[in-house]
Structure formats: structure tokens, C-alpha cells
Amino acid sequence: MNIYEAISPLLRQGHIDRRPDSFSDPAVAARIVAAHREVFLALVRREPDAAERLLREHFQIGDELRRRNLITSYESQEQAS
């Protein structure tokens, strides 16, 4: 078993769990799809450095989305108090 096989189920579940948040905002969904496309195209062009950079940028989209969701959740809890 390699590392990808070991973490693949976790990655897949993470994507499934985040889908409702990711695709509830059309602008975010468009950014995600575009990011996937750019990573794929860099791989097709056999540009590993570009693919890695683009993948890291893609991960930042998820980080930003999770941060915004946490802030929104916290604000909602504060208002309910």
C-alpha cells in the first residue's frame, strides 16, 4: 500500500463533505472548477512545478471557504445568544 492508497478514502470523503458548501455559491463553484482544470492542464503539459503551484493555490480556496464558514457559524451563534 502506498501513501495515496492510504489517504485516498479520507480525501474522497473530505470532498464529499465539503460539496454542499463549495457548490452553494456559484462564484466559489466556478473558482473550484477552474482550479481543477488548470491543475489538469498543467499535468497534461507535463509541467510538475506549475501543477504543484496550482494545486497549492486550489487548496487555498478550500482554506478560505472553511475560514469563512467558521466565521459565519460563530457569528450566527453570537446572534442567537
C-alpha positions in Angstrom: 0.0 0.0 0.0 1.3 3.4 -0.9 0.5 6.8 0.7 -2.1 7.7 -1.9 -4.0 4.4 -1.3 -3.9 5.1 2.5 -5.2 8.6 2.3 -7.5 8.3 -0.7 -10.6 7.4 1.3 -10.1 10.4 3.6 -9.6 12.8 0.6 -12.7 11.4 -1.1 -14.8 11.8 2.0 -13.5 15.3 2.6 -14.5 16.3 -0.9 -18.0 14.8 -0.4 -18.4 16.5 2.9 -17.4 19.9 1.5 -19.5 19.8 -1.6 -22.7 21.4 -0.2 -20.6 24.4 1.0 -18.5 24.5 -2.1 -21.3 24.5 -4.6 -23.8 26.6 -2.7 -22.1 29.7 -4.1 -21.9 29.8 -7.9 -18.8 32.0 -7.8 -16.9 29.6 -5.5 -18.0 26.6 -7.6 -16.7 28.3 -10.7 -13.3 29.0 -9.0 -13.1 25.4 -7.9 -13.8 24.0 -11.4 -11.4 26.4 -13.0 -8.7 25.5 -10.5 -9.2 21.8 -11.2 -9.0 22.5 -14.9 -5.7 24.4 -14.5 -4.1 21.7 -12.5 -5.2 19.1 -15.0 -3.9 21.1 -17.9 -0.5 21.6 -16.2 -0.3 17.8 -15.7 -1.2 17.2 -19.4 1.6 19.7 -20.4 3.9 17.7 -18.1 4.7 20.8 -16.0 5.0 19.4 -12.5 6.2 22.7 -10.9 3.2 24.5 -12.3 0.8 21.7 -11.3 2.1 21.8 -7.8 1.8 25.6 -7.6 -1.7 25.5 -9.0 -2.7 22.7 -6.6 -1.5 24.7 -3.7 -3.5 27.7 -4.9 -6.5 25.4 -5.2 -6.1 24.3 -1.6 -6.1 27.9 -0.6 -9.7 28.2 -2.0 -10.7 25.4 0.4 -8.9 27.0 3.3 -10.6 30.4 2.6 -14.1 28.7 2.3 -13.6 26.8 5.6 -12.5 30.0 7.3 -15.5 32.0 6.1 -17.8 29.2 7.1 -16.3 29.1 10.6 -16.7 32.9 10.9 -20.3 32.7 9.7 -21.1 29.9 12.1 -19.5 31.8 15.0 -21.5 35.0 14.1 -24.7 33.0 13.9 -24.1 31.6 17.4 -23.3 35.0 18.8 -26.5 36.4 17.4 -28.6 33.5 18.8 -27.1 34.2 22.3 
